[in-house]
Amino acid sequence: MRILVFFQGWYGERIANNIGCRSPDWEQVSLRLPKGIPLLPEEEVIEEISREALEEARSALGRRRPDLLLILLEEPGACFLIPELAEGLGPGGLICPVDDYRVMPRGLERQISEELVELGIPFVFPRPFCSLSSGRGPIGVFAERFGRPKLEVELEGGRISDVRVLRGAPCGSTHYAAQRIIGVEASRAPGLAGLSVQIYPCLASHVEDPLLGEDMIHVSASLAKAAVEEAILRAGGEAVRPCR
């Protein structure tokens, strides 16, 4: 699968690097978008930035179309680039995770979604990125490896003796948490996994999403905890949270 990644800053670059390292059989090109885009950019600004990004992308891809376009943004103004980039590149699918409500409020997501529907490009806006679990075409292929955490564990004497990541969060936090719970009592492992995700650098913010009723970092932690609990139960153990 051929993936084209656009990112704006260090957090997005970290995700791109993690995906590239853990999927060496995929062809990946990662390109940086500028920062400092106005909150409500003029049409001329959108066209200029998009034109430069598309020229760089076409040069890097050899004018081949990407199977998947992954867009990792850190500013709301950059969201207005999405339809232009999608139309210019014609990907088989598009993923734009929303790990911070301030970057893409629901209203802006609906607006961009309508434009992508008109273009006929399958897309998802997972909130947060590690909630992704399925999708059509290239999105589904991506979601088999990255998205909602899924683990396999081995138990020995009521402790986690080994962990295998079947599907990890795109930022790499699942692999980080997996290493931290080895040797830990099964009853404590889910909570430690959730805590590990919250201290691992990713895009998930502490800003509440009004529809979810939670901030993104807590959703990410809950998904990690659930993954460990499910893995322990499949391994024949009991994922019981300790009393406080």
DOPALO-805788 format. One line per 8 residues: their letters; for each residue x, y, z of N, C-alpha, C. Coordinates in nm, 3 decimals, always signed. Example, Ala and Ser with C-alpha at 12.3 -4.5 7.8 and 13.67 -1.06 7.14 Angstrom:
<mimars>
AS = +1.319,-0.569,+0.780,+1.230,-0.450,+0.780,+1.320,-0.330,+0.780 ~ +1.285,-0.225,+0.708,+1.367,-0.106,+0.714,+1.290,+0.003,+0.787
</mimars>
This chain:
<mimars>
MRILVFFQ = +0.084,-0.119,+0.000,+0.000,+0.000,+0.000,+0.088,+0.125,+0.000 ~ +0.048,+0.224,-0.076,+0.122,+0.350,-0.087,+0.052,+0.457,-0.003 ~ +0.124,+0.511,+0.096,+0.066,+0.611,+0.185,+0.139,+0.744,+0.169 ~ +0.061,+0.850,+0.161,+0.116,+0.985,+0.161,+0.070,+1.053,+0.289 ~ +0.165,+1.098,+0.369,+0.136,+1.162,+0.497,+0.170,+1.311,+0.491 ~ +0.075,+1.393,+0.529,+0.102,+1.536,+0.548,+0.095,+1.563,+0.699 ~ +0.196,+1.628,+0.752,+0.196,+1.663,+0.894,+0.243,+1.807,+0.909 ~ +0.215,+1.867,+1.025,+0.253,+2.006,+1.048,+0.366,+2.022,+1.149
GWYGERIA = +0.372,+1.933,+1.247,+0.469,+1.952,+1.354,+0.523,+1.822,+1.409 ~ +0.588,+1.834,+1.526,+0.660,+1.722,+1.586,+0.569,+1.605,+1.617 ~ +0.449,+1.633,+1.669,+0.359,+1.524,+1.706,+0.317,+1.444,+1.583 ~ +0.281,+1.512,+1.477,+0.243,+1.443,+1.355,+0.359,+1.366,+1.295 ~ +0.476,+1.426,+1.301,+0.595,+1.360,+1.248,+0.624,+1.231,+1.326 ~ +0.600,+1.235,+1.455,+0.622,+1.117,+1.539,+0.529,+1.004,+1.496 ~ +0.404,+1.036,+1.468,+0.308,+0.935,+1.423,+0.352,+0.879,+1.288 ~ +0.391,+0.967,+1.196,+0.436,+0.922,+1.064,+0.555,+0.828,+1.076
NNIGCRSP = +0.649,+0.861,+1.163,+0.767,+0.778,+1.181,+0.731,+0.642,+1.240 ~ +0.638,+0.642,+1.336,+0.597,+0.516,+1.397,+0.531,+0.424,+1.295 ~ +0.444,+0.481,+1.212,+0.376,+0.403,+1.110,+0.477,+0.348,+1.010 ~ +0.572,+0.431,+0.970,+0.673,+0.387,+0.875,+0.760,+0.275,+0.929 ~ +0.799,+0.286,+1.057,+0.885,+0.184,+1.118,+0.814,+0.051,+1.135 ~ +0.685,+0.057,+1.165,+0.611,-0.067,+1.195,+0.540,-0.123,+1.072 ~ +0.554,-0.060,+0.957,+0.495,-0.112,+0.833,+0.596,-0.101,+0.719 ~ +0.707,-0.171,+0.731,+0.813,-0.158,+0.630,+0.773,-0.208,+0.491
DWEQVSLR = +0.665,-0.286,+0.484,+0.619,-0.336,+0.353,+0.529,-0.236,+0.282 ~ +0.495,-0.125,+0.348,+0.418,-0.020,+0.284,+0.514,+0.086,+0.230 ~ +0.476,+0.147,+0.121,+0.553,+0.260,+0.068,+0.496,+0.387,+0.127 ~ +0.579,+0.462,+0.196,+0.530,+0.582,+0.264,+0.614,+0.703,+0.229 ~ +0.545,+0.812,+0.201,+0.609,+0.942,+0.179,+0.549,+1.040,+0.279 ~ +0.635,+1.109,+0.354,+0.587,+1.204,+0.455,+0.634,+1.344,+0.419 ~ +0.541,+1.439,+0.417,+0.571,+1.577,+0.380,+0.518,+1.674,+0.485 ~ +0.591,+1.781,+0.506,+0.553,+1.880,+0.608,+0.472,+1.994,+0.546
LPKGIPLL = +0.360,+2.028,+0.610,+0.281,+2.144,+0.575,+0.325,+2.262,+0.663 ~ +0.310,+2.383,+0.616,+0.353,+2.498,+0.698,+0.262,+2.519,+0.818 ~ +0.318,+2.585,+0.918,+0.239,+2.630,+1.033,+0.210,+2.779,+1.018 ~ +0.123,+2.829,+1.104,+0.091,+2.970,+1.099,-0.016,+3.004,+0.998 ~ -0.095,+2.903,+0.955,-0.204,+2.928,+0.862,-0.316,+3.000,+0.937 ~ -0.371,+3.108,+0.881,-0.476,+3.183,+0.951,-0.596,+3.096,+0.988 ~ -0.665,+3.135,+1.092,-0.781,+3.060,+1.139,-0.886,+3.044,+1.029 ~ -0.911,+3.152,+0.955,-1.002,+3.150,+0.841,-0.925,+3.201,+0.719
PEEEVIEE = -0.848,+3.115,+0.658,-0.761,+3.160,+0.548,-0.839,+3.204,+0.424 ~ -0.787,+3.304,+0.357,-0.844,+3.347,+0.230,-0.827,+3.237,+0.126 ~ -0.912,+3.239,+0.025,-0.906,+3.138,-0.079,-0.769,+3.136,-0.148 ~ -0.711,+3.255,-0.163,-0.580,+3.263,-0.228,-0.473,+3.192,-0.145 ~ -0.483,+3.203,-0.013,-0.386,+3.137,+0.076,-0.401,+2.986,+0.064 ~ -0.523,+2.937,+0.067,-0.549,+2.794,+0.054,-0.493,+2.741,-0.078 ~ -0.520,+2.813,-0.185,-0.475,+2.769,-0.317,-0.323,+2.768,-0.327 ~ -0.258,+2.869,-0.270,-0.112,+2.877,-0.278,-0.046,+2.764,-0.200
ISREALEE = -0.090,+2.743,-0.077,-0.030,+2.637,+0.005,-0.059,+2.501,-0.056 ~ -0.181,+2.481,-0.104,-0.218,+2.353,-0.164,-0.137,+2.325,-0.290 ~ -0.119,+2.428,-0.370,-0.043,+2.411,-0.494,+0.101,+2.367,-0.465 ~ +0.164,+2.432,-0.368,+0.301,+2.395,-0.333,+0.307,+2.253,-0.276 ~ +0.209,+2.218,-0.190,+0.206,+2.084,-0.131,+0.183,+1.977,-0.237 ~ +0.095,+2.006,-0.332,+0.066,+1.909,-0.438,+0.186,+1.890,-0.530 ~ +0.255,+1.997,-0.560,+0.374,+1.985,-0.645,+0.481,+1.899,-0.577 ~ +0.500,+1.920,-0.447,+0.598,+1.842,-0.373,+0.555,+1.696,-0.366
ARSALGRR = +0.425,+1.672,-0.345,+0.375,+1.537,-0.336,+0.389,+1.462,-0.469 ~ +0.353,+1.527,-0.577,+0.363,+1.463,-0.709,+0.507,+1.432,-0.745 ~ +0.597,+1.520,-0.705,+0.738,+1.496,-0.731,+0.788,+1.375,-0.652 ~ +0.745,+1.366,-0.524,+0.789,+1.256,-0.438,+0.729,+1.123,-0.480 ~ +0.606,+1.127,-0.531,+0.537,+1.004,-0.569,+0.563,+0.964,-0.714 ~ +0.630,+1.049,-0.788,+0.648,+1.019,-0.929,+0.517,+1.024,-1.005 ~ +0.429,+1.112,-0.961,+0.296,+1.132,-1.021,+0.204,+1.010,-1.006 ~ +0.240,+0.917,-0.920,+0.149,+0.806,-0.889,+0.049,+0.850,-0.784
RPDLLLIL = -0.068,+0.793,-0.788,-0.171,+0.828,-0.690,-0.148,+0.749,-0.562 ~ -0.164,+0.813,-0.446,-0.152,+0.738,-0.319,-0.276,+0.653,-0.295 ~ -0.255,+0.536,-0.237,-0.370,+0.455,-0.197,-0.441,+0.521,-0.079 ~ -0.361,+0.578,+0.011,-0.418,+0.639,+0.132,-0.351,+0.773,+0.158 ~ -0.433,+0.871,+0.186,-0.385,+1.004,+0.225,-0.410,+1.021,+0.374 ~ -0.303,+1.039,+0.450,-0.312,+1.057,+0.595,-0.272,+1.200,+0.628 ~ -0.364,+1.274,+0.688,-0.341,+1.416,+0.716,-0.342,+1.440,+0.866 ~ -0.229,+1.486,+0.919,-0.210,+1.507,+1.063,-0.192,+1.656,+1.088
LEEPGACF = -0.297,+1.721,+1.137,-0.298,+1.866,+1.149,-0.294,+1.912,+1.294 ~ -0.245,+2.034,+1.313,-0.235,+2.092,+1.446,-0.296,+2.232,+1.452 ~ -0.351,+2.280,+1.340,-0.414,+2.412,+1.336,-0.545,+2.405,+1.260 ~ -0.649,+2.471,+1.308,-0.778,+2.466,+1.239,-0.774,+2.522,+1.097 ~ -0.692,+2.625,+1.075,-0.683,+2.682,+0.941,-0.634,+2.583,+0.837 ~ -0.551,+2.487,+0.881,-0.497,+2.388,+0.789,-0.604,+2.290,+0.741 ~ -0.713,+2.279,+0.815,-0.820,+2.187,+0.776,-0.881,+2.224,+0.642 ~ -0.876,+2.353,+0.608,-0.933,+2.398,+0.481,-0.853,+2.349,+0.360
LIPELAEG = -0.735,+2.294,+0.385,-0.653,+2.240,+0.277,-0.700,+2.100,+0.235 ~ -0.773,+2.033,+0.321,-0.805,+1.892,+0.298,-0.875,+1.867,+0.164 ~ -0.984,+1.937,+0.133,-1.050,+1.911,+0.005,-0.960,+1.937,-0.115 ~ -0.878,+2.042,-0.109,-0.788,+2.073,-0.219,-0.685,+1.962,-0.238 ~ -0.627,+1.915,-0.130,-0.528,+1.808,-0.139,-0.591,+1.679,-0.188 ~ -0.710,+1.649,-0.138,-0.779,+1.527,-0.178,-0.813,+1.529,-0.327 ~ -0.865,+1.642,-0.373,-0.903,+1.653,-0.514,-0.780,+1.645,-0.604 ~ -0.671,+1.708,-0.562,-0.551,+1.709,-0.644,-0.478,+1.577,-0.652
LGPGGLIC = -0.492,+1.493,-0.548,-0.418,+1.367,-0.543,-0.504,+1.245,-0.574 ~ -0.635,+1.255,-0.554,-0.725,+1.144,-0.585,-0.692,+1.015,-0.515 ~ -0.674,+1.015,-0.382,-0.639,+0.892,-0.310,-0.755,+0.793,-0.305 ~ -0.721,+0.668,-0.275,-0.825,+0.567,-0.259,-0.898,+0.580,-0.127 ~ -0.840,+0.653,-0.033,-0.903,+0.677,+0.097,-0.829,+0.787,+0.169 ~ -0.895,+0.848,+0.267,-0.836,+0.960,+0.340,-0.867,+0.944,+0.489 ~ -0.765,+0.961,+0.571,-0.780,+0.959,+0.717,-0.727,+1.091,+0.771 ~ -0.810,+1.160,+0.846,-0.766,+1.280,+0.915,-0.810,+1.268,+1.061
PVDDYRVM = -0.723,+1.220,+1.149,-0.760,+1.204,+1.288,-0.783,+1.338,+1.357 ~ -0.875,+1.339,+1.452,-0.903,+1.460,+1.529,-0.872,+1.429,+1.675 ~ -0.752,+1.466,+1.716,-0.709,+1.441,+1.853,-0.722,+1.564,+1.941 ~ -0.772,+1.672,+1.883,-0.791,+1.796,+1.957,-0.913,+1.867,+1.899 ~ -1.018,+1.883,+1.978,-1.142,+1.943,+1.929,-1.120,+2.083,+1.875 ~ -1.021,+2.154,+1.930,-0.995,+2.291,+1.886,-0.943,+2.296,+1.742 ~ -0.879,+2.189,+1.698,-0.826,+2.185,+1.562,-0.938,+2.166,+1.461 ~ -1.032,+2.075,+1.491,-1.144,+2.055,+1.400,-1.274,+2.036,+1.479
PRGLERQI = -1.345,+2.144,+1.505,-1.476,+2.133,+1.570,-1.572,+2.054,+1.482 ~ -1.681,+2.009,+1.540,-1.776,+1.925,+1.466,-1.833,+1.995,+1.344 ~ -1.861,+2.123,+1.355,-1.917,+2.196,+1.243,-1.823,+2.198,+1.123 ~ -1.695,+2.219,+1.150,-1.596,+2.221,+1.043,-1.580,+2.081,+0.983 ~ -1.588,+1.980,+1.068,-1.580,+1.842,+1.017,-1.696,+1.814,+0.920 ~ -1.816,+1.858,+0.955,-1.930,+1.835,+0.866,-1.911,+1.907,+0.733 ~ -1.859,+2.028,+0.739,-1.837,+2.105,+0.616,-1.739,+2.034,+0.523 ~ -1.627,+1.989,+0.579,-1.526,+1.922,+0.498,-1.576,+1.786,+0.450
SEELVELG = -1.652,+1.718,+0.535,-1.708,+1.588,+0.497,-1.796,+1.600,+0.373 ~ -1.877,+1.704,+0.369,-1.966,+1.724,+0.253,-1.885,+1.742,+0.125 ~ -1.774,+1.813,+0.133,-1.690,+1.834,+0.015,-1.624,+1.703,-0.028 ~ -1.583,+1.621,+0.067,-1.519,+1.493,+0.033,-1.620,+1.396,-0.027 ~ -1.743,+1.401,+0.022,-1.849,+1.317,-0.035,-1.871,+1.354,-0.182 ~ -1.873,+1.482,-0.211,-1.889,+1.527,-0.349,-1.775,+1.479,-0.438 ~ -1.655,+1.469,-0.380,-1.540,+1.422,-0.456,-1.539,+1.270,-0.473 ~ -1.622,+1.201,-0.394,-1.630,+1.055,-0.404,-1.512,+0.983,-0.341
IPFVFPRP = -1.448,+1.046,-0.243,-1.332,+0.987,-0.177,-1.372,+0.935,-0.039 ~ -1.355,+0.804,-0.012,-1.385,+0.750,+0.121,-1.297,+0.818,+0.226 ~ -1.354,+0.847,+0.341,-1.277,+0.920,+0.442,-1.327,+0.884,+0.581 ~ -1.244,+0.910,+0.680,-1.283,+0.898,+0.821,-1.212,+1.008,+0.899 ~ -1.278,+1.055,+1.004,-1.220,+1.150,+1.098,-1.226,+1.088,+1.238 ~ -1.142,+0.990,+1.267,-1.148,+0.924,+1.398,-1.116,+1.019,+1.512 ~ -1.197,+1.012,+1.618,-1.179,+1.095,+1.737,-1.167,+1.003,+1.859 ~ -1.050,+0.983,+1.914,-0.916,+1.018,+1.866,-0.868,+0.915,+1.763
FCSLSSGR = -0.744,+0.928,+1.718,-0.691,+0.841,+1.613,-0.698,+0.695,+1.655 ~ -0.672,+0.667,+1.781,-0.667,+0.528,+1.828,-0.805,+0.467,+1.849 ~ -0.911,+0.535,+1.803,-1.045,+0.476,+1.805,-1.077,+0.407,+1.672 ~ -0.993,+0.427,+1.572,-1.016,+0.369,+1.440,-1.011,+0.216,+1.448 ~ -1.113,+0.150,+1.394,-1.115,+0.003,+1.400,-1.150,-0.063,+1.268 ~ -1.204,+0.012,+1.172,-1.242,-0.048,+1.044,-1.258,+0.062,+0.940 ~ -1.284,+0.021,+0.817,-1.304,+0.118,+0.709,-1.308,+0.049,+0.575 ~ -1.334,+0.128,+0.472,-1.343,+0.076,+0.337,-1.208,+0.084,+0.268
GPIGVFAE = -1.177,-0.015,+0.184,-1.058,-0.011,+0.100,-0.930,+0.011,+0.178 ~ -0.847,+0.108,+0.134,-0.720,+0.133,+0.200,-0.734,+0.173,+0.347 ~ -0.846,+0.236,+0.382,-0.868,+0.271,+0.522,-0.877,+0.144,+0.606 ~ -0.948,+0.043,+0.555,-0.959,-0.084,+0.625,-0.825,-0.155,+0.637 ~ -0.744,-0.148,+0.532,-0.610,-0.210,+0.535,-0.527,-0.143,+0.645 ~ -0.533,-0.012,+0.651,-0.460,+0.062,+0.754,-0.510,+0.024,+0.893 ~ -0.643,+0.015,+0.908,-0.704,-0.012,+1.039,-0.676,-0.152,+1.089 ~ -0.630,-0.242,+1.004,-0.591,-0.375,+1.051,-0.467,-0.369,+1.137
RFGRPKLE = -0.382,-0.270,+1.114,-0.255,-0.258,+1.188,-0.254,-0.144,+1.289 ~ -0.325,-0.036,+1.256,-0.319,+0.083,+1.342,-0.459,+0.133,+1.375 ~ -0.477,+0.170,+1.501,-0.605,+0.221,+1.544,-0.636,+0.174,+1.685 ~ -0.758,+0.126,+1.703,-0.800,+0.081,+1.836,-0.711,-0.034,+1.883 ~ -0.646,-0.019,+1.998,-0.550,-0.120,+2.043,-0.612,-0.259,+2.060 ~ -0.537,-0.359,+2.018,-0.575,-0.498,+2.036,-0.449,-0.575,+2.073 ~ -0.456,-0.645,+2.185,-0.339,-0.713,+2.238,-0.364,-0.862,+2.258 ~ -0.255,-0.932,+2.270,-0.257,-1.073,+2.310,-0.156,-1.087,+2.423
VELEGGRI = -0.198,-1.144,+2.535,-0.107,-1.155,+2.649,-0.093,-1.301,+2.693 ~ +0.016,-1.327,+2.762,+0.038,-1.456,+2.827,+0.046,-1.431,+2.977 ~ -0.014,-1.521,+3.053,-0.016,-1.508,+3.199,+0.066,-1.618,+3.265 ~ +0.129,-1.582,+3.373,+0.206,-1.679,+3.451,+0.201,-1.637,+3.598 ~ +0.138,-1.721,+3.679,+0.127,-1.689,+3.820,+0.048,-1.562,+3.847 ~ -0.053,-1.535,+3.765,-0.135,-1.416,+3.784,-0.071,-1.287,+3.737 ~ +0.041,-1.299,+3.667,+0.109,-1.181,+3.614,+0.119,-1.187,+3.462 ~ +0.137,-1.071,+3.401,+0.157,-1.064,+3.257,+0.301,-1.107,+3.227
SDVRVLRG = +0.316,-1.217,+3.154,+0.451,-1.264,+3.124,+0.497,-1.223,+2.984 ~ +0.403,-1.196,+2.896,+0.440,-1.153,+2.761,+0.321,-1.080,+2.698 ~ +0.351,-0.989,+2.607,+0.248,-0.912,+2.538,+0.281,-0.904,+2.390 ~ +0.180,-0.925,+2.307,+0.195,-0.908,+2.163,+0.093,-0.805,+2.116 ~ +0.139,-0.704,+2.046,+0.050,-0.600,+1.994,-0.003,-0.645,+1.859 ~ -0.133,-0.671,+1.852,-0.196,-0.711,+1.726,-0.235,-0.588,+1.643 ~ -0.279,-0.483,+1.712,-0.307,-0.355,+1.647,-0.272,-0.246,+1.748 ~ -0.191,-0.152,+1.705,-0.144,-0.051,+1.798,-0.190,+0.089,+1.762
APCGSTHY = -0.195,+0.175,+1.861,-0.226,+0.316,+1.836,-0.121,+0.372,+1.740 ~ -0.162,+0.455,+1.644,-0.067,+0.508,+1.545,+0.050,+0.584,+1.605 ~ +0.032,+0.641,+1.723,+0.139,+0.720,+1.784,+0.247,+0.634,+1.847 ~ +0.220,+0.504,+1.866,+0.318,+0.416,+1.929,+0.294,+0.392,+2.076 ~ +0.190,+0.451,+2.132,+0.166,+0.439,+2.277,+0.131,+0.296,+2.319 ~ +0.069,+0.218,+2.230,+0.032,+0.081,+2.265,+0.156,-0.004,+2.289 ~ +0.255,+0.010,+2.204,+0.379,-0.066,+2.222,+0.452,-0.020,+2.349 ~ +0.445,+0.109,+2.378,+0.505,+0.162,+2.500,+0.437,+0.103,+2.623
AAQRIIGV = +0.304,+0.104,+2.623,+0.229,+0.050,+2.735,+0.249,-0.100,+2.749 ~ +0.258,-0.170,+2.636,+0.276,-0.316,+2.639,+0.404,-0.354,+2.713 ~ +0.510,-0.279,+2.691,+0.635,-0.310,+2.760,+0.627,-0.281,+2.909 ~ +0.549,-0.183,+2.946,+0.540,-0.143,+3.087,+0.454,-0.238,+3.172 ~ +0.369,-0.318,+3.108,+0.284,-0.408,+3.188,+0.341,-0.550,+3.199 ~ +0.451,-0.578,+3.133,+0.513,-0.710,+3.146,+0.565,-0.727,+3.289 ~ +0.527,-0.836,+3.351,+0.567,-0.864,+3.488,+0.472,-0.808,+3.593 ~ +0.370,-0.736,+3.548,+0.274,-0.671,+3.638,+0.157,-0.766,+3.667
EASRAPGL = +0.101,-0.759,+3.787,-0.017,-0.838,+3.821,-0.130,-0.806,+3.724 ~ -0.202,-0.909,+3.683,-0.309,-0.891,+3.585,-0.412,-0.789,+3.632 ~ -0.439,-0.785,+3.761,-0.539,-0.693,+3.813,-0.496,-0.547,+3.802 ~ -0.366,-0.523,+3.799,-0.313,-0.387,+3.791,-0.281,-0.345,+3.648 ~ -0.270,-0.440,+3.558,-0.222,-0.411,+3.422,-0.310,-0.314,+3.343 ~ -0.444,-0.329,+3.346,-0.526,-0.234,+3.267,-0.507,-0.089,+3.310 ~ -0.506,-0.065,+3.440,-0.489,+0.071,+3.489,-0.353,+0.129,+3.452 ~ -0.250,+0.045,+3.461,-0.116,+0.092,+3.426,-0.106,+0.122,+3.276
AGLSVQIY = -0.173,+0.042,+3.195,-0.173,+0.067,+3.051,-0.238,+0.201,+3.020 ~ -0.350,+0.229,+3.086,-0.418,+0.357,+3.065,-0.332,+0.474,+3.107 ~ -0.264,+0.460,+3.220,-0.175,+0.566,+3.268,-0.059,+0.587,+3.171 ~ -0.004,+0.477,+3.120,+0.111,+0.486,+3.028,+0.075,+0.564,+2.903 ~ -0.047,+0.544,+2.853,-0.091,+0.617,+2.734,-0.096,+0.766,+2.762 ~ -0.139,+0.803,+2.881,-0.155,+0.946,+2.913,-0.022,+1.018,+2.930 ~ +0.085,+0.944,+2.957,+0.215,+1.009,+2.972,+0.300,+0.995,+2.847 ~ +0.246,+0.925,+2.746,+0.319,+0.907,+2.621,+0.284,+1.022,+2.526
PCLASHVE = +0.383,+1.084,+2.461,+0.352,+1.198,+2.372,+0.268,+1.156,+2.251 ~ +0.153,+1.215,+2.236,+0.070,+1.193,+2.117,-0.012,+1.319,+2.094 ~ -0.102,+1.316,+1.998,-0.181,+1.434,+1.966,-0.304,+1.448,+2.054 ~ -0.341,+1.344,+2.126,-0.463,+1.348,+2.207,-0.456,+1.459,+2.311 ~ -0.559,+1.543,+2.313,-0.557,+1.661,+2.399,-0.640,+1.642,+2.526 ~ -0.631,+1.742,+2.613,-0.711,+1.745,+2.735,-0.835,+1.832,+2.718 ~ -0.871,+1.859,+2.594,-0.989,+1.941,+2.565,-1.108,+1.849,+2.539 ~ -1.219,+1.876,+2.608,-1.336,+1.789,+2.596,-1.404,+1.805,+2.461
DPLLGEDM = -1.442,+1.692,+2.403,-1.524,+1.692,+2.283,-1.669,+1.691,+2.330 ~ -1.749,+1.793,+2.295,-1.886,+1.803,+2.346,-1.972,+1.679,+2.318 ~ -1.953,+1.617,+2.203,-2.034,+1.501,+2.169,-1.992,+1.378,+2.248 ~ -1.862,+1.361,+2.267,-1.811,+1.247,+2.343,-1.828,+1.268,+2.493 ~ -1.826,+1.393,+2.536,-1.836,+1.423,+2.678,-1.709,+1.394,+2.754 ~ -1.599,+1.373,+2.683,-1.470,+1.345,+2.744,-1.362,+1.413,+2.663 ~ -1.246,+1.431,+2.727,-1.134,+1.480,+2.648,-1.066,+1.362,+2.580 ~ -0.994,+1.390,+2.475,-0.937,+1.285,+2.391,-0.838,+1.195,+2.465
IHVSASLA = -0.759,+1.252,+2.553,-0.657,+1.173,+2.621,-0.721,+1.068,+2.711 ~ -0.837,+1.100,+2.770,-0.906,+1.003,+2.854,-0.969,+0.892,+2.770 ~ -1.018,+0.928,+2.652,-1.072,+0.826,+2.561,-0.960,+0.731,+2.520 ~ -0.844,+0.785,+2.488,-0.730,+0.701,+2.450,-0.690,+0.607,+2.563 ~ -0.689,+0.659,+2.686,-0.655,+0.577,+2.800,-0.757,+0.467,+2.822 ~ -0.884,+0.499,+2.806,-0.990,+0.400,+2.823,-0.979,+0.288,+2.719 ~ -0.945,+0.324,+2.597,-0.929,+0.223,+2.492,-0.812,+0.130,+2.522 ~ -0.704,+0.185,+2.575,-0.588,+0.103,+2.611,-0.622,+0.008,+2.725
KAAVEEAI = -0.692,+0.060,+2.827,-0.733,-0.023,+2.940,-0.824,-0.136,+2.893 ~ -0.918,-0.105,+2.807,-1.011,-0.206,+2.758,-0.938,-0.314,+2.679 ~ -0.837,-0.273,+2.602,-0.761,-0.370,+2.523,-0.689,-0.470,+2.613 ~ -0.632,-0.421,+2.723,-0.562,-0.510,+2.816,-0.661,-0.601,+2.887 ~ -0.773,-0.545,+2.931,-0.876,-0.626,+2.996,-0.924,-0.739,+2.905 ~ -0.951,-0.706,+2.781,-0.999,-0.808,+2.686,-0.894,-0.914,+2.662 ~ -0.768,-0.873,+2.652,-0.660,-0.969,+2.628,-0.642,-1.063,+2.746 ~ -0.654,-1.010,+2.867,-0.641,-1.093,+2.988,-0.754,-1.195,+2.994
LRAGGEAV = -0.874,-1.152,+2.963,-0.988,-1.244,+2.964,-0.971,-1.354,+2.859 ~ -0.920,-1.319,+2.741,-0.898,-1.420,+2.637,-0.790,-1.519,+2.679 ~ -0.697,-1.471,+2.762,-0.588,-1.558,+2.808,-0.629,-1.645,+2.926 ~ -0.755,-1.628,+2.970,-0.805,-1.711,+3.080,-0.789,-1.651,+3.217 ~ -0.753,-1.524,+3.223,-0.737,-1.460,+3.353,-0.855,-1.372,+3.387 ~ -0.842,-1.297,+3.494,-0.947,-1.206,+3.537,-0.890,-1.064,+3.541 ~ -0.947,-0.979,+3.462,-0.901,-0.840,+3.460,-0.982,-0.761,+3.562 ~ -0.945,-0.775,+3.687,-1.018,-0.708,+3.795,-0.940,-0.588,+3.842
RPCR = -1.004,-0.475,+3.842,-0.936,-0.354,+3.890,-0.924,-0.361,+4.043 ~ -0.808,-0.326,+4.096,-0.791,-0.330,+4.241,-0.875,-0.226,+4.311 ~ -0.913,-0.253,+4.437,-0.988,-0.155,+4.516,-0.898,-0.038,+4.552 ~ -0.958,+0.078,+4.561,-0.880,+0.197,+4.598,-0.879,+0.212,+4.748
</mimars>
